[in-house]
């Protein structure tokens, strides 16, 4: 069995949050085929540099540096990697950007949702940061990615964006998907309730305000409709509205919270994820395991997760509350279409987003490479 060094900025056994959960499961899959060693590398960001950048951007309204990937911190990461890389057959990196100063002496692979430039475009505006500092990070990342044996992505959209921005050969880019982080139910136990569900740390960021306005419109004709909110507080006016049920944060590590989350998803009519900012949301897959279709936006990697009008509905980015309400109302009225959508959602998510399926695909793409260690680029 070949030896594999797994490098991640995240703790090995944490499953809290989407990033940690994906990291946990992909490592478990690699352990099936390789003798793995897990090493966490995540030196602290310079407080002074962070403060200086925030002061420039937030107070003076001037561009600052992207301090988290400063030259100094990236060099620190590179030195820590050099100290432990040892005599392994393969190195596997979770993520891209932190590792650009790492130069393995053996073939290396990496797995991520998106490259740095796409993350930056999703999250920030260009005038917030010094242009040449962002260009520095992108150039270093591009050079590092080109040298990798293979780059794995959580979505085809992520792979396509990397190709478009960095001109990396398509043969090097592989979309393998990612699974959810909740026990997969054996059957669909939905009993007909009209429960809309929002799961979001940040209510506004995930379009909760738009869904809430749509909910108020829908409530006029559908008296039993409820809006269940899990995660960050939506605001007092939302929580106190008739039909809204706010559950707070539910942590899967707590048995009672996990059971509550499972019961909410099992009886959910629709997951509402009309998000303003996202990449590859885990909540769509986890709701899909229970047969719950999602209403979301035709943006980011979300079209990789939802087959439009088959396992959910993809709306324009961003839809009006009126349009959201119309789509939901149609699904409430057309029970035959909705039931067909539930069945398709169950099947699609169970078949496509299983960690075992993803792990088999991943390992098949790594193992043959060991017969020929030449860089394909």
Secondary structure as UniProt FT lines:
FT   STRAND          3..8
FT   TURN            12..13
FT   HELIX           18..30
FT   TURN            31..33
FT   STRAND          35..40
FT   HELIX           47..54
FT   HELIX           55..59
FT   HELIX           67..69
FT   HELIX           71..84
FT   TURN            86..87
FT   STRAND          90..94
FT   HELIX           97..99
FT   TURN            100..101
FT   STRAND          108..112
FT   HELIX           116..123
FT   HELIX           126..128
FT   HELIX           131..147
FT   STRAND          150..153
FT   HELIX           156..166
FT   HELIX           170..172
FT   STRAND          173..175
FT   STRAND          195..200
FT   TURN            203..207
FT   HELIX           208..219
FT   TURN            220..221
FT   TURN            223..224
FT   STRAND          226..231
FT   HELIX           236..239
FT   TURN            242..243
FT   STRAND          244..248
FT   TURN            252..253
FT   HELIX           255..266
FT   STRAND          270..273
FT   HELIX           282..289
FT   TURN            290..291
FT   STRAND          294..297
FT   TURN            300..301
FT   HELIX           302..304
FT   TURN            309..311
FT   STRAND          312..315
FT   TURN            317..318
FT   HELIX           321..333
FT   HELIX           335..352
FT   HELIX           355..367
FT   HELIX           368..371
//
